[in-house]
Amino acid sequence: MAGETSALNDFALLFLSILLEGAPFILLGTLLSGIIDAYLPASWLDRFLPKNRPLAIMLSGLLGFVFPVCECAVVPVIRRLLRKGLPLSCAITYMLSAPIINPVVVISTMKAFDSDLGKFAIRKSEELNKYDAAFMTSSRLLLAFILTVGVGLVLMKVRSSRVLKTKVYETLGEAKELEEQAAAHGPVKTDHPRKIRSAMRTTMHDFVDTTLYFLFGVAVTAIFKAYVTEDLIMIFKQSDLISVALFMALAFILSLCSTSDAFIAANFPAIPAAKLAFLIYGPMMDVKLIFLYSSVFKVRFVLLLAVSLFIATGAICLLWVR
């Protein structure tokens, strides 16, 4: 009885501590997403990118620092960008990279892996060993950039009709034409109160949606640390390859928001390569994203992308962390 009470106390303490650490970052991320959705003209990105396609793809991989959106909000944005004429390769690169390569995720990852954000102190534990918060955060950004730009470069020669759903492909350029027609009639007065209401509605919707997934992930993590036996934990530690694959599968199933997933990864017993794979693969591909992506892209392409990213992410993380 005493053992059960102790485990329950550990669960409650872990659940609340992880929840209170991660919730502010979910709120910040969804607030930025709502503001961008209401105020950013989608055609601006198309005008901003250089004409050189490989350079445009690389720049698209960094746009999350300027226009940070989580994976829950990026798909509707991509649909609008494609309709306004943004090249497919640039759109997919931004879609995959923005949930990881953005300032909110940088801060939350640093905070999750190191409680002392200013000192970058190395945590003294077997799990992180020599890998401190600065290493984990910078590795997450760098490897995500390499992977997402790589996807964009591969898709540079692929025709949009082979990737996009028919109804989406047929609307390409439609919004751009409407925007040009509206511009020809002179500037339109901005309705700021309406835009603010729209931003707040988007923020509330995204916050509720992502918090539900986050609560599920926090509960799984707290149960794992409070109740799971050492024998089961050893499954994650017996082989680097198995650990990385299991953690990417876990990221896929949990479907966490990238603004808070680092708090889950930091509290799981795993090698650094597995934690990196969790932090990189999850924001690019998970259960909810399969359905969201399928609203824009053909199902065969989505499944091929999921498998390719799984293999590429696992391989690069195992090679990177030795």
Summary of the structure (lengths in Angstrom):
residues: 322
radius of gyration: 20.5
end to end distance: 42.7
largest distance: 75.7
contacts: 1075
relative contact order: 0.15
helix: 75%
strand: 1%
